[in-house]
């Protein structure tokens, strides 16, 4: 069975932006696209007994929403295989379960601009904490800069701790850079002061430089095997 690029759709503009980004990614990977909408109360409900003002059945509206997004995606990518799913379940549980053995999971972020734009919604954070499939958060408010070069694939940035095995994170980063023809930048951040703070002694610049050189060497060694493969 083919692995999908899976997108969580909640009806918001940010989730549709994520769907369009995911469609382009699915084309790049040669994978089918799946749009999934999950909500606990999708089936028929006895509103007369409960006094619940919600419609008796939200499934048709959800299917119509997904059909509209599918139509707009196919205008841009007419050869792309797109299927949809509507699940009556908690969104986090449904996405985590649906993500098993898929190619990629794509969700929209809150996209509020500035540093707030880095924030993710509660569903995105919960899915990211539980899912084992690579996950991408797409900002809906990302605007192209006049300096952007459409022919430049840019960089893939991977954050590493050279004291830990790189594992799947580094493999994913190299594969994505190769797929896009992009540069790969490996980054390790460290703060020199806490290393000596317990002794109330600030190290001289020479010791900081020596520590940085050692970390740079270890980071380079961490990349050796993947560099040989790519």
C-alpha positions as CSV (number, residue, x, y, z in Angstrom):
1,X,0.0,0.0,0.0
2,X,1.3,3.4,-1.0
3,X,2.4,5.8,1.8
4,X,0.5,9.0,1.8
5,X,1.3,12.6,2.6
6,X,-1.3,13.1,5.3
7,X,-2.8,16.5,6.1
8,X,-5.1,17.4,9.0
9,X,-7.9,19.7,8.0
10,X,-10.0,21.6,10.5
11,X,-11.7,24.1,8.1
12,X,-9.4,27.0,8.9
13,X,-7.4,28.9,6.4
14,X,-4.1,27.7,8.0
15,X,-5.1,24.1,7.5
16,X,-5.9,24.7,3.8
17,X,-2.6,26.5,3.4
18,X,-1.0,23.3,4.8
19,X,-2.9,21.2,2.4
20,X,-1.6,23.2,-0.6
21,X,2.0,22.9,0.7
22,X,1.5,19.2,1.3
23,X,0.2,18.8,-2.3
24,X,3.4,20.2,-3.7
25,X,5.4,18.0,-1.4
26,X,3.3,14.9,-2.5
27,X,4.1,15.7,-6.1
28,X,7.8,16.0,-5.2
29,X,7.8,12.7,-3.5
30,X,5.6,10.9,-6.0
31,X,3.2,10.0,-3.2
32,X,-0.6,10.3,-3.0
33,X,-2.2,13.0,-0.8
34,X,-4.8,12.3,1.9
35,X,-6.9,15.0,3.6
36,X,-8.3,14.0,7.0
37,X,-10.9,15.8,9.1
38,X,-11.6,14.5,12.5
39,X,-14.2,15.6,15.1
40,X,-15.8,13.7,17.9
41,X,-19.4,14.7,17.0
42,X,-19.8,13.9,13.3
43,X,-22.5,11.3,13.4
44,X,-26.3,11.6,13.9
45,X,-27.3,13.0,17.3
46,X,-30.6,13.2,19.1
47,X,-30.8,17.0,19.5
48,X,-34.4,16.9,20.7
49,X,-33.4,15.0,23.9
50,X,-30.1,16.9,24.6
51,X,-31.1,20.4,23.5
52,X,-27.8,20.4,21.5
53,X,-28.0,23.2,18.9
54,X,-25.5,21.5,16.6
55,X,-26.8,20.0,13.4
56,X,-27.9,16.4,13.6
57,X,-25.1,15.2,11.2
58,X,-22.0,17.2,10.5
59,X,-20.4,14.6,8.2
60,X,-22.0,15.9,4.9
61,X,-20.6,19.4,5.7
62,X,-17.2,18.0,6.4
63,X,-17.2,16.0,3.2
64,X,-18.2,19.1,1.3
65,X,-15.4,21.1,2.8
66,X,-12.8,18.4,1.9
67,X,-14.2,18.2,-1.6
68,X,-13.8,22.0,-2.1
69,X,-10.2,21.8,-0.9
70,X,-9.5,18.8,-3.2
71,X,-10.9,20.7,-6.2
72,X,-8.7,23.7,-5.5
73,X,-5.6,21.5,-5.1
74,X,-6.3,19.6,-8.4
75,X,-6.4,22.9,-10.3
76,X,-2.7,23.3,-9.4
77,X,-1.8,19.6,-9.5
78,X,-4.2,17.8,-11.9
79,X,-2.2,14.6,-11.9
80,X,-2.1,14.2,-8.1
81,X,-3.9,11.4,-6.5
82,X,-6.0,12.9,-3.6
83,X,-8.4,11.0,-1.2
84,X,-10.3,12.3,1.8
85,X,-11.3,10.8,5.1
86,X,-13.8,12.0,7.7
87,X,-13.4,10.4,11.1
88,X,-15.7,10.8,14.2
89,X,-12.9,10.9,16.8
90,X,-10.7,13.2,18.8
91,X,-8.5,15.1,16.2
92,X,-5.2,14.2,18.0
93,X,-6.1,10.5,18.4
94,X,-7.3,10.3,14.8
95,X,-4.2,12.0,13.3
96,X,-1.8,9.9,15.4
97,X,-3.5,6.7,14.4
98,X,-3.8,7.7,10.7
99,X,-0.1,8.7,10.6
100,X,1.1,5.2,11.2
101,X,3.3,4.0,8.3
102,X,2.6,7.2,6.2
103,X,5.2,9.2,4.3
104,X,4.7,12.5,6.1
105,X,2.2,14.4,8.3
106,X,1.5,18.0,7.6
107,X,-0.5,20.4,9.8
108,X,-1.1,24.1,9.9
109,X,0.5,26.3,12.5
110,X,-1.2,29.3,14.1
111,X,1.0,31.8,12.1
112,X,0.4,34.9,14.2
113,X,3.5,36.8,12.9
114,X,6.8,37.6,14.6
115,X,7.9,35.2,17.3
116,X,4.2,34.4,18.0
117,X,4.2,32.9,14.5
118,X,6.4,30.1,15.8
119,X,3.6,29.0,18.1
120,X,1.7,25.9,17.2
121,X,-1.9,25.1,18.2
122,X,-2.7,22.6,20.9
123,X,-3.6,19.8,18.3
124,X,-0.3,20.4,16.5
125,X,1.7,20.2,19.7
126,X,-0.1,17.1,20.9
127,X,0.3,15.3,17.6
128,X,4.0,16.2,17.4
129,X,4.5,14.8,20.8
130,X,3.0,11.4,20.0
131,X,3.4,10.7,16.3
132,X,6.4,8.7,15.0
133,X,6.1,9.8,11.4
134,X,8.0,12.9,10.2
135,X,5.8,16.0,10.8
136,X,5.8,19.4,9.2
137,X,4.1,22.6,10.5
138,X,3.2,25.0,7.7
139,X,2.8,28.7,8.4
140,X,-0.2,30.2,6.6
141,X,1.1,33.8,6.8
142,X,4.5,33.1,5.2
143,X,4.9,35.8,2.5
144,X,7.5,35.6,-0.3
145,X,10.3,38.2,0.1
146,X,11.2,40.4,-3.0
147,X,14.7,38.9,-2.5
148,X,13.5,35.3,-2.8
149,X,15.0,33.5,-5.7
150,X,12.5,30.9,-7.0
151,X,15.4,28.9,-8.5
152,X,17.2,28.8,-5.1
153,X,16.1,25.8,-3.0
154,X,17.6,27.5,0.1
155,X,18.8,25.5,3.1
156,X,17.6,22.6,5.2
157,X,18.6,23.3,8.8
158,X,19.0,20.5,11.3
159,X,19.6,20.9,15.0
160,X,22.0,18.4,16.5
161,X,23.6,17.5,19.8
162,X,26.9,15.8,18.9
163,X,26.8,14.1,22.3
164,X,23.7,12.1,21.2
165,X,23.2,9.6,18.3
166,X,21.9,11.5,15.3
167,X,19.5,8.7,14.2
168,X,16.5,9.4,12.1
169,X,16.6,13.2,12.4
170,X,19.9,13.5,10.5
171,X,18.8,10.9,8.0
172,X,15.6,12.8,7.3
173,X,17.5,16.1,6.9
174,X,20.0,14.7,4.4
175,X,17.2,13.0,2.4
176,X,15.2,16.2,2.3
177,X,18.2,18.3,1.2
178,X,19.0,15.8,-1.5
179,X,15.4,15.7,-2.7
180,X,15.3,19.5,-3.1
181,X,18.9,20.0,-4.2
182,X,19.3,22.3,-1.1
183,X,22.2,23.0,1.1
184,X,22.2,21.4,4.5
185,X,23.3,23.4,7.6
186,X,23.8,21.4,10.8
187,X,23.6,23.6,14.0
188,X,24.5,22.9,17.6
189,X,23.8,25.6,20.2
190,X,25.6,25.9,23.5
191,X,25.9,28.4,26.3
192,X,29.4,28.6,27.8
193,X,28.5,30.3,31.1
194,X,26.6,27.5,32.8
195,X,29.6,25.2,32.3
196,X,31.5,27.2,34.9
197,X,28.7,29.0,36.8
198,X,28.8,26.7,39.7
199,X,32.3,27.9,40.6
200,X,31.4,31.5,40.0
201,X,34.2,31.7,37.6
202,X,33.9,33.0,34.0
203,X,36.4,31.2,31.7
204,X,38.8,33.1,29.6
205,X,38.2,33.5,25.9
206,X,40.8,30.9,25.1
207,X,38.9,28.2,27.0
208,X,35.6,29.1,25.3
209,X,37.3,29.0,21.9
210,X,38.8,25.6,22.7
211,X,35.4,24.2,23.8
212,X,33.8,25.6,20.6
213,X,36.6,24.0,18.5
214,X,36.0,20.6,20.2
215,X,32.2,20.8,19.7
216,X,32.7,21.8,16.1
217,X,34.9,18.8,15.5
218,X,32.4,16.4,17.2
219,X,29.6,17.9,15.1
220,X,31.7,17.3,12.0
221,X,32.3,13.7,13.0
222,X,28.6,13.2,13.6
223,X,28.0,14.1,9.9
224,X,30.8,11.8,8.5
225,X,28.7,8.8,7.7
226,X,25.8,10.7,6.1
227,X,28.2,12.9,4.1
228,X,29.7,9.7,2.6
229,X,26.2,8.4,1.7
230,X,25.2,11.7,0.1
